[in-house]
Amino acid sequence: MGTETDWVYRVFEPHGSEGWRPYGSDPERWRGTITADDSSEGPQYALSLVVADLMTEWKVCGLHRAKHVRVYLWRDEEGDREDADAIVEVRPSIHAELPASGQALVRLSLFRFGGHAWCGGQTSHAVVVSSGGREGRVV
C-alpha cells in the first residue's frame, strides 16, 4: 500500500504495409510516463488518461471521428511493442461522430492486460469489454 508505479506509454498509428509507426507529426508528444498508485487499476488509469488526451486533441483540431491508433503501455520503462503490459487499439466508428459532451464514442478493439486478451465493443453509453465469458462495463 502507498507505493507507486511508473507506466510508460507510446502511441502508434497504422502505416500501410510497413505496420505501425509513432503517432503524429511530433511523436515525442505521444510518448511519456504516468505515475499511478501500485494497484490493479493503475494500467487502466494510465490508459484512460492517454485516450482522453487523444480524444480532446482530436476534438480541438476539429476532427469529427477518432483516429485509428494503438496505445502501448509498459511498467517502468519502454520495451518492444510485443512485450507491452497493456495495449489498447482505438478505431474510428464510421457511424458516429465525437460527441460534443466529451464522452468517448469509439470502438476499442484490442486490449491485452495481465496476460489476457480482451476485446471491446461500443454501446451508446459505455464501452463493453469481455474476455472468456466475463463481461464488464467501462462508463
Disulfide bonds with the S-S distance in Angstrom:
none
